[in-house]
Amino acid sequence: MTIPQEWLALEKDATLDAKGLMCPMPIVQLAKKVKELKSGQVLELIADDVGAKDDVPAWCNRTGHQLVGQEEEGKVFRFYIRIK
Amino acid sequence: MADKFCMVVSEGSFDKAMMPLIMGNTAASMGMEVHVFYTFFGLKLLKKGVKPKLPGLWRIGTGMMIKKMKKVNYPGYDEMLKQAKELGVNFYACSTSMALMGVKESDLLEGTKVLGASKFLDLAADSKTTLFIG
């Protein structure tokens, strides 16, 4: 079941805008940001690096944080990550 | 226990300098334990204040490459190195290369460990991923 995007957007606790950053900077910044957040909180990540589309799910898979939503708007990707 | 990721770097050009930092910083951000072993021409990358150049004929294009990277806001070599340190990436200098290339321990970047092949292979044998950059 996918959670509607609007719900996630409302639920987010923090936003990391990584637009303009190229691989692997969005991931490096993401890992840094996640350390500031508490378990259960939702982080919204915005990126426009083409690699991010698969990098972020791979990072979540590897680190155990949950990717609860992903959306694509033109060249911009939005990810919603629930901190483990 | 965190997954281990080991790399061997045997060339000292700009591309070979950036690659292990890009891979290493990403891996560290993914929660992996990163070990990078610098040997032969790669060793000079561990010396303080080194400004690596593109290889061969591309050498003269190094400045242009750095300019382009700046333009798209990509971190430079020094910044990547700093980031690697913050992320806890481990840097090792090959003890034999140091002797062959006349590099002293005091020439090396802070935090670098001098290592022999056995100890590095001991780490590599426990790694899920190993890469050779050269």
Backbone of each chain as ProteinMPNN parsed JSONL, in Angstrom:
{"seq_chain_A": "MTIPQEWLALEKDATLDAKGLMCPMPIVQLAKKVKELKSGQVLELIADDVGAKDDVPAWCNRTGHQLVGQEEEGKVFRFYIRIK", "coords_chain_A": {"N_chain_A": [[0.85, -1.207, 0.0], [0.568, 2.167, -0.859], [1.352, 5.208, 0.656], [-0.504, 8.179, 0.414], [0.948, 10.97, -1.267], [0.459, 13.608, -0.344], [-0.142, 13.218, 2.301], [2.247, 12.333, 3.384], [3.824, 14.573, 2.952], [2.691, 16.297, 4.748], [3.33, 15.077, 7.07], [6.042, 15.215, 7.396], [9.087, 15.813, 9.223], [11.374, 17.136, 8.804], [13.258, 18.802, 6.215], [15.494, 18.193, 3.587], [17.176, 19.931, 1.286], [18.662, 19.03, -1.514], [19.107, 19.931, -4.0], [20.893, 20.612, -6.984], [23.18, 19.454, -6.119], [25.654, 17.037, -6.914], [26.132, 13.477, -7.445], [28.355, 11.919, -5.139], [27.145, 13.635, -3.323], [24.399, 14.269, -2.444], [23.78, 11.932, -1.01], [25.779, 11.833, 0.936], [25.195, 14.162, 2.359], [22.638, 13.468, 3.163], [23.101, 11.28, 4.89], [24.375, 12.648, 6.92], [22.395, 14.39, 7.809], [20.409, 12.67, 8.743], [21.443, 11.786, 11.125], [20.842, 13.805, 12.839], [18.234, 13.502, 13.391], [15.381, 11.932, 15.064], [14.378, 8.557, 15.857], [11.694, 7.301, 13.943], [10.899, 9.717, 12.938], [10.127, 11.647, 9.989], [11.901, 12.358, 7.088], [12.128, 14.647, 4.481], [13.564, 14.509, 1.357], [14.942, 16.392, -1.184], [16.073, 16.223, -4.447], [17.999, 16.691, -7.471], [19.777, 15.292, -8.908], [20.378, 12.895, -11.345], [21.198, 10.351, -10.662], [20.272, 10.038, -8.091], [17.762, 8.929, -8.04], [17.918, 6.116, -7.984], [19.925, 5.859, -6.148], [19.105, 6.763, -3.606], [16.991, 4.94, -2.766], [18.682, 2.657, -2.66], [20.486, 3.394, -0.683], [18.749, 3.536, 1.501], [17.942, 0.881, 1.666], [20.33, -0.293, 2.389], [21.032, 0.958, 4.793], [18.873, 0.612, 6.41], [16.934, 2.466, 7.003], [13.581, 3.583, 6.381], [12.126, 3.861, 3.243], [9.44, 5.631, 2.6], [8.054, 6.943, 0.695], [8.159, 8.137, -2.692], [8.648, 10.482, -5.211], [8.354, 11.968, -8.454], [8.978, 14.891, -10.168], [9.077, 16.387, -12.974], [12.389, 17.168, -13.366], [12.996, 16.869, -10.803], [13.383, 15.048, -7.823], [11.589, 13.696, -5.087], [11.904, 12.395, -1.888], [10.667, 10.461, 0.799], [11.637, 9.634, 3.928], [11.575, 7.426, 6.571], [12.997, 7.514, 9.698], [14.957, 4.974, 11.16]], "CA_chain_A": [[0.0, 0.0, 0.0], [1.358, 3.415, -0.868], [0.763, 6.315, 1.409], [-0.627, 9.326, -0.497], [2.034, 11.942, -1.159], [0.075, 14.779, 0.462], [-0.086, 12.828, 3.71], [3.664, 12.309, 3.765], [4.301, 15.948, 2.974], [2.194, 16.892, 5.989], [3.917, 14.371, 8.206], [7.506, 15.353, 7.462], [9.641, 16.528, 10.363], [12.498, 17.948, 8.332], [13.486, 18.754, 4.769], [16.867, 18.421, 3.132], [17.162, 20.316, -0.121], [19.967, 18.693, -2.102], [19.071, 20.305, -5.422], [22.142, 21.201, -7.454], [24.315, 18.63, -5.683], [25.861, 15.849, -7.743], [26.514, 12.234, -6.781], [27.511, 11.338, -4.087], [26.871, 14.626, -2.278], [23.102, 14.145, -1.786], [23.826, 10.8, -0.073], [26.639, 12.225, 2.059], [24.411, 15.135, 3.146], [21.515, 12.723, 3.739], [23.611, 10.514, 6.035], [24.671, 13.624, 7.978], [21.121, 14.94, 8.292], [19.693, 11.622, 9.454], [22.005, 11.692, 12.477], [20.234, 14.851, 13.673], [16.816, 13.193, 13.602], [15.066, 10.839, 15.998], [13.71, 7.379, 15.306], [10.273, 7.478, 13.657], [10.671, 10.986, 12.241], [10.161, 11.533, 8.533], [12.725, 13.363, 6.418], [11.875, 14.839, 3.052], [14.803, 14.818, 0.636], [14.702, 16.866, -2.55], [17.32, 16.155, -5.21], [17.802, 16.695, -8.924], [20.822, 14.478, -9.54], [19.704, 11.742, -11.969], [21.582, 9.145, -9.917], [19.563, 9.963, -6.809], [16.557, 8.108, -8.217], [18.22, 4.762, -7.507], [20.872, 5.935, -5.028], [18.429, 6.934, -2.321], [16.448, 3.638, -2.357], [19.79, 1.746, -2.327], [21.001, 3.836, 0.613], [17.755, 3.132, 2.509], [18.024, -0.572, 1.748], [21.599, -0.63, 3.032], [21.133, 1.493, 6.155], [17.731, 0.169, 7.215], [15.901, 3.501, 7.11], [12.495, 3.142, 5.507], [11.684, 4.786, 2.199], [7.985, 5.492, 2.638], [7.452, 7.534, -0.484], [9.093, 8.685, -3.682], [7.863, 11.118, -6.26], [9.177, 12.591, -9.478], [8.261, 16.029, -10.733], [10.041, 16.89, -13.944], [13.736, 16.667, -13.084], [13.195, 16.902, -9.35], [12.911, 13.878, -7.075], [11.28, 13.888, -3.672], [11.902, 11.129, -1.161], [10.26, 10.554, 2.199], [12.382, 8.576, 4.615], [11.292, 7.307, 8.016], [14.24, 7.153, 10.384], [14.809, 3.705, 11.895]], "C_chain_A": [[0.875, 1.243, 0.0], [0.611, 4.516, -0.139], [0.667, 7.518, 0.462], [0.432, 10.394, -0.208], [1.689, 13.113, -0.24], [0.184, 14.46, 1.95], [1.343, 12.888, 4.209], [4.206, 13.726, 3.907], [3.881, 16.637, 4.271], [2.927, 16.341, 7.205], [5.397, 14.668, 8.411], [7.969, 16.221, 8.632], [10.773, 17.453, 9.933], [12.624, 17.815, 6.822], [14.964, 19.001, 4.492], [16.807, 18.715, 1.639], [18.551, 20.088, -0.708], [19.987, 19.013, -3.593], [20.401, 20.966, -5.805], [23.363, 20.407, -7.028], [24.406, 17.381, -6.553], [26.333, 14.673, -6.903], [27.981, 12.305, -6.347], [27.064, 12.331, -3.022], [25.477, 14.526, -1.647], [23.09, 13.034, -0.719], [24.662, 11.154, 1.164], [25.884, 13.19, 2.973], [23.256, 14.432, 3.869], [21.963, 11.972, 4.994], [23.891, 11.434, 7.222], [23.376, 14.08, 8.654], [20.392, 13.924, 9.18], [20.172, 11.503, 10.904], [21.38, 12.721, 13.422], [18.801, 14.505, 14.059], [16.619, 12.0, 14.535], [14.35, 9.715, 15.259], [12.221, 7.672, 15.102], [9.964, 8.769, 12.916], [10.789, 10.781, 10.729], [10.959, 12.7, 7.937], [12.33, 13.427, 4.946], [13.201, 15.227, 2.405], [14.445, 15.233, -0.785], [16.028, 16.863, -3.285], [17.024, 16.209, -6.701], [18.956, 16.005, -9.664], [20.147, 13.206, -10.075], [19.982, 10.458, -11.184], [20.782, 8.942, -8.649], [18.362, 9.02, -6.875], [16.774, 6.682, -7.697], [19.143, 4.763, -6.292], [20.155, 5.974, -3.677], [17.754, 5.63, -1.868], [17.544, 2.644, -1.938], [20.364, 2.094, -0.956], [20.06, 3.384, 1.734], [17.84, 1.631, 2.758], [19.236, -0.995, 2.576], [21.609, -0.21, 4.504], [19.952, 1.091, 7.042], [16.702, 1.245, 7.491], [14.844, 3.198, 6.062], [12.096, 4.227, 4.509], [10.171, 4.644, 2.093], [7.311, 6.133, 1.431], [8.488, 8.137, -1.4], [8.267, 9.286, -4.796], [8.777, 11.871, -7.211], [8.374, 13.7, -10.128], [9.212, 16.699, -11.7], [11.402, 16.288, -13.64], [14.012, 16.589, -11.591], [12.586, 15.658, -8.694], [12.651, 14.277, -5.63], [11.219, 12.525, -2.999], [11.436, 11.398, 0.263], [10.831, 9.353, 2.936], [12.026, 8.58, 6.103], [12.54, 6.758, 8.7], [14.029, 5.9, 11.219], [15.104, 3.9, 13.384]], "O_chain_A": [[1.82, 1.344, 0.783], [-0.593, 4.709, -0.308], [1.639, 7.846, -0.218], [0.758, 10.673, 0.945], [2.524, 13.558, 0.547], [0.551, 15.315, 2.756], [1.629, 13.408, 5.287], [4.941, 14.04, 4.844], [4.62, 17.453, 4.821], [3.118, 17.023, 8.212], [5.943, 14.402, 9.482], [7.337, 17.218, 8.981], [11.087, 18.428, 10.616], [12.159, 16.842, 6.228], [15.592, 19.885, 5.075], [16.435, 17.859, 0.836], [19.488, 20.841, -0.442], [20.774, 18.447, -4.353], [20.954, 21.768, -5.052], [24.465, 20.654, -7.518], [23.4, 16.754, -6.884], [26.861, 14.842, -5.803], [28.806, 12.733, -7.155], [26.65, 11.927, -1.936], [25.358, 14.681, -0.431], [22.47, 13.18, 0.334], [24.298, 10.815, 2.29], [25.922, 13.061, 4.197], [22.935, 14.746, 5.016], [21.296, 12.019, 6.028], [23.676, 11.061, 8.375], [23.275, 14.146, 9.879], [19.836, 14.271, 10.222], [19.396, 11.16, 11.796], [21.384, 12.544, 14.64], [18.22, 15.133, 14.944], [17.519, 11.193, 14.766], [13.793, 9.911, 14.178], [11.567, 8.227, 15.985], [8.891, 8.908, 12.329], [11.463, 9.863, 10.261], [10.715, 13.865, 8.249], [12.214, 12.407, 4.265], [13.873, 16.157, 2.851], [13.738, 14.519, -1.496], [17.005, 17.437, -2.804], [15.942, 15.825, -7.146], [19.089, 16.123, -10.882], [19.432, 12.524, -9.341], [19.115, 9.593, -11.059], [20.626, 7.815, -8.178], [17.998, 8.393, -5.88], [15.898, 6.117, -7.042], [19.158, 3.815, -5.507], [20.556, 5.299, -2.729], [17.913, 5.236, -0.712], [17.367, 1.884, -0.986], [20.688, 1.207, -0.165], [20.507, 2.91, 2.779], [17.813, 1.171, 3.9], [19.166, -1.94, 3.363], [22.129, -0.929, 5.357], [20.016, 1.212, 8.265], [15.695, 0.979, 8.147], [15.137, 2.641, 5.004], [11.772, 5.353, 4.884], [9.673, 3.653, 1.559], [6.131, 5.894, 1.175], [9.548, 8.587, -0.964], [7.306, 8.681, -5.269], [9.84, 12.352, -6.819], [7.248, 13.492, -10.579], [10.061, 17.493, -11.293], [11.57, 15.069, -13.648], [15.127, 16.28, -11.17], [11.449, 15.275, -8.969], [13.379, 15.073, -5.037], [10.556, 11.612, -3.49], [11.766, 12.425, 0.856], [10.54, 8.204, 2.603], [12.158, 9.592, 6.791], [13.063, 5.703, 8.341], [13.02, 5.783, 11.914], [15.031, 2.946, 14.159]]}, "seq_chain_B": "MADKFCMVVSEGSFDKAMMPLIMGNTAASMGMEVHVFYTFFGLKLLKKGVKPKLPGLWRIGTGMMIKKMKKVNYPGYDEMLKQAKELGVNFYACSTSMALMGVKESDLLEGTKVLGASKFLDLAADSKTTLFIG", "coords_chain_B": {"N_chain_B": [[27.778, -5.879, 13.038], [29.478, -3.486, 11.052], [29.548, -3.534, 7.448], [32.539, -4.156, 5.659], [34.603, -2.248, 3.448], [37.052, -2.244, 1.101], [39.754, -0.622, -0.578], [42.332, -0.426, -3.051], [44.744, 1.837, -4.065], [46.716, 2.66, -6.733], [47.702, 4.573, -8.388], [48.561, 8.034, -8.922], [47.183, 10.134, -10.089], [44.812, 12.823, -10.792], [42.183, 11.826, -11.3], [42.368, 9.279, -10.188], [42.763, 10.012, -7.658], [40.409, 11.222, -6.873], [38.422, 9.255, -7.239], [38.59, 7.089, -5.154], [37.849, 8.669, -3.013], [35.296, 9.583, -3.631], [33.899, 7.146, -3.838], [34.55, 6.081, -1.329], [33.561, 7.995, 0.513], [30.875, 7.818, -0.07], [30.338, 5.141, 0.577], [30.944, 5.184, 3.32], [28.933, 6.877, 4.131], [26.851, 5.209, 3.722], [26.987, 3.631, 5.819], [29.095, 1.88, 5.881], [32.299, 0.451, 6.758], [35.243, 1.895, 5.889], [38.273, 1.252, 4.18], [41.244, 2.398, 2.831], [43.988, 1.7, 0.867], [47.043, 2.959, -0.018], [49.371, 2.686, -2.558], [52.5, 2.354, -4.433], [52.486, 4.699, -7.078], [50.272, 5.831, -6.122], [50.748, 6.45, -3.537], [51.784, 9.04, -3.205], [49.586, 10.639, -3.02], [48.902, 10.729, -0.412], [50.558, 12.473, 0.743], [51.193, 15.562, 2.441], [49.554, 18.539, 1.342], [49.348, 17.986, -1.41], [48.637, 18.453, -4.868], [46.91, 16.872, -7.038], [47.255, 15.978, -10.537], [45.624, 15.625, -13.765], [46.005, 12.586, -15.718], [48.792, 11.89, -17.982], [48.656, 13.334, -21.209], [46.458, 14.806, -20.623], [47.036, 16.281, -18.51], [47.479, 19.086, -18.733], [44.922, 19.954, -18.758], [43.939, 19.984, -16.234], [43.36, 22.259, -14.625], [41.146, 23.28, -15.951], [39.293, 21.24, -15.555], [38.983, 21.38, -12.774], [37.906, 23.896, -12.585], [35.475, 23.521, -13.893], [34.28, 21.72, -12.156], [33.976, 23.324, -9.92], [32.137, 25.099, -10.905], [29.777, 23.622, -11.074], [29.403, 23.337, -8.451], [30.711, 21.206, -7.241], [32.496, 19.444, -4.752], [35.974, 20.091, -4.198], [39.238, 18.442, -4.361], [40.606, 18.737, -1.853], [38.471, 19.313, -0.182], [36.936, 17.013, -0.371], [38.664, 15.234, 0.791], [38.734, 16.175, 3.375], [36.123, 15.716, 4.082], [36.103, 12.933, 3.952], [37.723, 12.324, 6.124], [36.1, 13.275, 8.197], [34.038, 11.477, 7.965], [35.171, 9.228, 8.823], [36.765, 7.593, 7.201], [39.342, 5.279, 6.629], [42.788, 5.714, 6.074], [45.609, 4.263, 4.575], [49.131, 3.912, 4.28], [51.337, 2.248, 2.154], [53.922, 0.375, 3.418], [56.251, -0.555, 2.111], [56.214, 0.882, -0.317], [56.656, 3.39, 0.729], [59.308, 3.278, 1.513], [60.512, 2.774, -0.98], [59.816, 5.029, -2.467], [60.854, 7.027, -1.034], [59.393, 8.33, 0.989], [58.642, 9.898, 4.006], [57.266, 9.22, 7.287], [56.493, 11.551, 8.474], [55.82, 13.104, 6.338], [53.321, 12.429, 5.635], [49.699, 12.768, 5.505], [47.774, 13.802, 8.302], [46.63, 11.326, 10.553], [46.977, 9.192, 8.896], [47.813, 5.783, 8.544], [50.638, 3.667, 8.635], [51.038, 0.716, 6.85], [51.503, -2.81, 6.328], [51.324, -5.264, 3.663], [50.118, -7.64, 4.554], [48.518, -7.028, 6.797], [46.696, -5.349, 5.6], [45.511, -7.116, 3.772], [44.365, -8.801, 5.546], [42.303, -7.222, 6.495], [40.969, -6.881, 4.063], [40.197, -9.472, 3.439], [38.066, -9.865, 5.084], [36.224, -8.247, 3.984], [33.232, -7.281, 2.257], [33.237, -6.016, -0.102], [35.73, -5.204, -2.434], [37.9, -2.998, -4.146], [40.026, -2.18, -6.864], [41.925, 0.551, -7.636], [43.523, 1.744, -10.222]], "CA_chain_B": [[29.024, -5.228, 12.628], [29.367, -2.803, 9.746], [30.222, -4.143, 6.303], [33.812, -3.518, 5.335], [34.83, -1.914, 2.043], [38.485, -1.979, 0.955], [40.233, -0.189, -1.895], [43.766, -0.246, -3.248], [44.98, 2.904, -5.035], [48.114, 2.512, -7.148], [48.079, 5.672, -9.268], [48.445, 9.289, -8.188], [46.61, 11.217, -10.888], [43.62, 13.478, -10.245], [41.025, 10.918, -11.349], [42.589, 8.182, -9.239], [42.693, 10.622, -6.335], [39.009, 11.514, -6.57], [37.607, 8.031, -7.215], [38.433, 6.44, -3.848], [37.17, 9.572, -2.08], [33.874, 9.567, -3.979], [33.405, 5.826, -3.431], [34.743, 5.914, 0.109], [32.63, 8.858, 1.245], [29.54, 7.259, -0.267], [30.257, 3.91, 1.368], [30.893, 5.568, 4.738], [27.601, 7.436, 4.338], [25.916, 4.08, 3.718], [27.22, 2.892, 7.052], [30.165, 0.893, 5.754], [33.606, 0.764, 7.318], [36.039, 2.033, 4.662], [39.737, 1.189, 4.303], [41.894, 2.675, 1.545], [45.412, 1.398, 0.93], [47.729, 3.679, -1.091], [50.646, 2.065, -2.859], [53.218, 2.861, -5.612], [52.3, 6.121, -7.388], [49.142, 6.3, -5.324], [51.242, 6.887, -2.222], [52.013, 10.49, -3.125], [48.315, 11.29, -2.688], [48.78, 10.835, 1.038], [51.478, 13.502, 1.232], [50.534, 16.838, 2.761], [49.565, 19.634, 0.371], [49.482, 17.513, -2.789], [47.586, 18.879, -5.811], [47.025, 15.906, -8.131], [46.967, 16.439, -11.911], [45.09, 14.599, -14.657], [47.12, 11.784, -16.223], [49.334, 12.005, -19.338], [48.456, 14.58, -21.954], [45.339, 15.53, -20.018], [47.602, 17.052, -17.404], [47.275, 20.53, -18.909], [43.491, 20.265, -18.61], [43.535, 19.843, -14.827], [42.752, 23.505, -14.157], [39.819, 23.386, -16.566], [38.446, 20.266, -14.856], [38.702, 21.919, -11.439], [37.017, 25.039, -12.814], [34.151, 22.964, -14.22], [33.726, 21.138, -10.934], [33.567, 24.462, -9.081], [30.963, 25.697, -11.539], [28.594, 22.848, -10.698], [29.395, 23.23, -6.997], [31.221, 19.912, -6.788], [33.627, 19.672, -3.854], [37.313, 19.837, -4.721], [39.994, 17.346, -3.764], [40.848, 18.998, -0.427], [37.212, 19.246, 0.546], [36.563, 15.596, -0.329], [39.577, 14.612, 1.746], [38.272, 16.607, 4.692], [34.865, 15.001, 4.287], [36.455, 11.534, 4.215], [38.21, 12.29, 7.507], [34.941, 13.434, 9.075], [33.205, 10.273, 7.865], [35.913, 8.122, 9.427], [37.435, 6.733, 6.216], [40.706, 4.958, 7.075], [43.808, 5.795, 5.029], [46.832, 3.528, 4.888], [50.26, 4.044, 3.365], [52.075, 0.995, 2.002], [55.243, 0.565, 4.035], [57.298, -0.776, 1.101], [56.206, 2.033, -1.222], [57.259, 4.529, 1.43], [60.755, 3.111, 1.434], [60.924, 2.883, -2.385], [59.586, 6.379, -2.981], [61.506, 7.979, -0.138], [58.404, 9.124, 1.728], [58.756, 9.716, 5.461], [55.984, 9.222, 7.977], [56.155, 12.943, 8.784], [55.306, 13.719, 5.105], [51.958, 11.953, 5.389], [48.55, 13.462, 6.07], [47.472, 13.409, 9.669], [45.669, 10.235, 10.671], [47.338, 8.082, 8.013], [48.538, 4.699, 9.214], [51.534, 2.91, 7.763], [50.579, -0.673, 6.943], [52.077, -3.799, 5.418], [50.323, -5.936, 2.829], [49.397, -8.68, 5.303], [47.465, -6.438, 7.623], [45.643, -4.87, 4.715], [44.803, -8.287, 3.246], [43.568, -9.297, 6.657], [41.082, -6.403, 6.445], [40.288, -7.136, 2.782], [39.611, -10.809, 3.467], [36.803, -9.751, 5.811], [35.383, -7.239, 3.326], [32.269, -7.752, 1.274], [33.555, -5.348, -1.361], [37.082, -4.673, -2.597], [38.103, -2.402, -5.462], [41.392, -1.784, -7.173], [41.896, 1.787, -8.413], [44.875, 1.937, -10.726]], "C_chain_B": [[28.876, -4.632, 11.228], [30.094, -3.591, 8.653], [31.522, -3.401, 6.035], [33.933, -3.317, 3.824], [36.292, -1.501, 1.9], [38.836, -1.563, -0.465], [41.749, -0.118, -1.886], [43.924, 0.827, -4.318], [46.447, 2.865, -5.434], [48.575, 3.59, -8.122], [47.804, 6.99, -8.563], [47.857, 10.447, -8.973], [45.288, 11.708, -10.278], [42.402, 12.556, -10.184], [41.148, 9.795, -10.327], [42.566, 8.704, -7.808], [41.241, 10.806, -5.918], [38.175, 10.242, -6.372], [37.464, 7.385, -5.837], [37.726, 7.334, -2.839], [35.667, 9.587, -2.348], [33.252, 8.25, -3.491], [33.44, 5.67, -1.908], [33.758, 6.748, 0.919], [31.197, 8.354, 1.104], [29.364, 6.028, 0.62], [30.14, 4.228, 2.859], [29.52, 6.141, 5.071], [26.532, 6.347, 4.337], [26.142, 3.183, 4.929], [28.313, 1.847, 6.959], [31.445, 1.402, 6.41], [34.585, 0.759, 6.144], [37.541, 2.053, 4.954], [40.368, 1.413, 2.937], [43.408, 2.555, 1.705], [46.094, 2.037, -0.274], [49.107, 3.086, -1.313], [51.237, 2.617, -4.158], [52.916, 4.337, -5.875], [51.106, 6.72, -6.639], [49.6, 6.919, -4.013], [51.381, 8.403, -2.11], [50.736, 11.268, -2.79], [48.15, 11.478, -1.184], [49.735, 11.873, 1.623], [50.734, 14.818, 1.441], [50.634, 17.806, 1.586], [49.712, 19.224, -1.084], [48.317, 18.004, -3.655], [47.669, 17.951, -7.018], [46.588, 16.476, -9.48], [46.358, 15.288, -12.706], [46.256, 13.839, -15.296], [47.536, 12.156, -17.645], [49.108, 13.364, -19.964], [47.334, 15.431, -21.38], [45.794, 16.474, -18.918], [47.31, 18.556, -17.509], [45.808, 20.936, -18.738], [43.018, 20.221, -17.171], [42.794, 21.085, -14.313], [41.335, 23.667, -14.673], [38.825, 22.459, -15.864], [38.027, 20.803, -13.497], [37.717, 23.085, -11.544], [35.579, 24.556, -13.075], [33.474, 22.387, -12.99], [33.211, 22.231, -10.014], [32.251, 25.033, -9.581], [29.682, 24.944, -11.171], [28.571, 22.562, -9.194], [29.875, 21.898, -6.464], [32.435, 20.135, -5.889], [34.963, 19.309, -4.488], [38.022, 18.737, -3.949], [40.186, 17.532, -2.256], [39.584, 18.835, 0.398], [36.751, 17.795, 0.699], [37.389, 14.858, 0.715], [39.13, 14.92, 3.173], [37.001, 15.837, 5.078], [35.133, 13.534, 4.656], [36.916, 11.371, 5.662], [37.038, 12.35, 8.484], [34.092, 12.172, 9.109], [33.924, 9.044, 8.419], [36.52, 7.145, 8.442], [38.892, 6.525, 6.678], [41.679, 4.98, 5.91], [45.075, 5.084, 5.483], [47.899, 3.768, 3.83], [51.015, 2.72, 3.358], [53.506, 1.194, 2.491], [56.373, 0.406, 3.017], [57.382, 0.409, 0.134], [56.876, 3.231, -0.575], [58.78, 4.471, 1.332], [61.24, 3.334, 0.003], [60.821, 4.304, -2.916], [60.215, 7.438, -2.086], [60.533, 8.885, 0.589], [58.535, 8.832, 3.219], [57.374, 9.798, 6.103], [55.522, 10.65, 8.27], [55.626, 13.685, 7.546], [53.811, 13.447, 4.933], [50.893, 12.8, 6.071], [48.281, 12.927, 7.47], [46.439, 12.282, 9.682], [45.967, 9.05, 9.77], [48.116, 7.036, 8.806], [49.439, 4.006, 8.206], [51.226, 1.427, 7.979], [51.341, -1.558, 5.965], [50.96, -4.506, 4.679], [49.492, -6.945, 3.619], [48.241, -8.116, 6.098], [46.319, -5.941, 6.742], [44.829, -6.043, 4.166], [43.915, -8.925, 4.312], [42.235, -8.542, 6.699], [40.269, -6.744, 5.202], [39.583, -8.486, 2.781], [38.257, -10.8, 4.177], [35.823, -8.795, 5.129], [34.416, -7.885, 2.351], [32.62, -7.187, -0.094], [35.005, -4.903, -1.359], [37.221, -4.138, -4.016], [39.575, -2.078, -5.635], [41.333, -0.558, -8.075], [43.308, 2.013, -8.938], [44.94, 1.81, -12.233]], "O_chain_B": [[28.232, -5.208, 10.35], [31.117, -4.228, 8.903], [31.597, -2.179, 6.168], [33.428, -4.114, 3.033], [36.725, -0.522, 2.508], [38.285, -2.088, -1.433], [42.372, 0.202, -0.873], [43.299, 0.736, -5.375], [47.328, 3.016, -4.587], [49.697, 3.539, -8.626], [46.922, 7.068, -7.708], [48.005, 11.605, -8.584], [44.732, 11.086, -9.374], [41.689, 12.501, -9.182], [40.171, 9.408, -9.687], [42.373, 7.941, -6.862], [40.881, 10.576, -4.764], [37.342, 10.16, -5.469], [36.343, 7.151, -5.386], [37.078, 6.839, -1.916], [34.863, 9.602, -1.416], [32.218, 8.246, -2.822], [32.487, 5.192, -1.291], [33.187, 6.265, 1.897], [30.402, 8.45, 2.039], [28.363, 5.896, 1.325], [29.341, 3.621, 3.572], [29.001, 5.919, 6.165], [25.444, 6.533, 4.881], [25.554, 2.108, 5.038], [28.452, 1.013, 7.854], [31.645, 2.604, 6.591], [34.744, -0.263, 5.475], [38.014, 2.763, 5.842], [40.06, 0.694, 1.987], [44.02, 3.208, 2.55], [45.775, 1.709, -1.417], [49.913, 2.992, -0.388], [50.531, 3.288, -4.911], [53.078, 5.157, -4.97], [50.955, 7.937, -6.54], [48.937, 7.791, -3.452], [51.128, 8.981, -1.053], [50.797, 12.41, -2.334], [47.346, 12.298, -0.741], [49.733, 12.127, 2.827], [49.786, 15.143, 0.725], [51.666, 17.884, 0.919], [50.153, 20.023, -1.91], [47.161, 17.974, -3.233], [48.435, 18.226, -7.942], [45.696, 17.32, -9.567], [46.551, 14.121, -12.368], [47.361, 14.371, -15.406], [46.731, 12.673, -18.419], [49.334, 14.403, -19.344], [47.27, 16.636, -21.625], [45.048, 17.339, -18.461], [46.949, 19.208, -16.529], [45.496, 22.118, -18.591], [41.829, 20.399, -16.903], [41.754, 20.984, -13.663], [40.441, 24.119, -13.958], [37.679, 22.83, -15.61], [36.863, 20.699, -13.111], [36.822, 23.242, -10.713], [34.612, 25.108, -12.549], [32.267, 22.535, -12.797], [32.15, 22.095, -9.404], [31.373, 25.401, -8.8], [28.63, 25.555, -10.979], [27.845, 21.689, -8.718], [29.497, 21.494, -5.364], [33.312, 20.931, -6.225], [35.062, 18.331, -5.228], [37.474, 18.171, -3.003], [39.959, 16.607, -1.477], [39.604, 18.303, 1.508], [36.245, 17.398, 1.748], [36.892, 13.983, 1.424], [39.145, 14.057, 4.051], [36.832, 15.382, 6.209], [34.488, 12.971, 5.541], [36.55, 10.41, 6.338], [36.978, 11.598, 9.456], [33.501, 11.832, 10.135], [33.354, 7.955, 8.476], [36.769, 5.991, 8.79], [39.574, 7.474, 7.065], [41.44, 4.349, 4.881], [45.55, 5.268, 6.603], [47.606, 3.82, 2.636], [51.296, 2.144, 4.409], [54.211, 2.087, 2.021], [57.349, 1.155, 3.057], [58.471, 0.879, -0.194], [57.578, 3.995, -1.237], [59.445, 5.481, 1.101], [62.254, 3.998, -0.215], [61.646, 4.733, -3.723], [60.109, 8.631, -2.372], [60.806, 10.069, 0.786], [58.54, 7.675, 3.642], [56.441, 10.369, 5.538], [54.324, 10.929, 8.311], [55.052, 14.766, 7.674], [53.125, 14.142, 4.184], [51.151, 13.46, 7.078], [48.529, 11.76, 7.772], [45.486, 12.296, 8.903], [45.299, 8.019, 9.855], [48.966, 7.368, 9.632], [49.048, 3.785, 7.06], [51.161, 0.943, 9.109], [51.769, -1.103, 4.905], [49.787, -4.365, 5.026], [48.293, -7.086, 3.377], [47.131, -8.648, 6.078], [45.143, -6.085, 7.079], [43.602, -5.974, 4.103], [42.869, -9.502, 4.018], [41.179, -9.138, 6.911], [39.047, -6.882, 5.263], [38.508, -8.634, 2.2], [37.401, -11.638, 3.895], [34.725, -8.561, 5.634], [34.726, -8.888, 1.708], [32.335, -7.803, -1.121], [35.467, -4.293, -0.395], [36.728, -4.741, -4.969], [40.273, -1.746, -4.677], [40.755, -0.615, -9.161], [44.192, 2.428, -8.188], [46.015, 1.947, -12.818]]}, "name": "protein", "num_of_chains": 2, "seq": "MTIPQEWLALEKDATLDAKGLMCPMPIVQLAKKVKELKSGQVLELIADDVGAKDDVPAWCNRTGHQLVGQEEEGKVFRFYIRIKMADKFCMVVSEGSFDKAMMPLIMGNTAASMGMEVHVFYTFFGLKLLKKGVKPKLPGLWRIGTGMMIKKMKKVNYPGYDEMLKQAKELGVNFYACSTSMALMGVKESDLLEGTKVLGASKFLDLAADSKTTLFIG"}
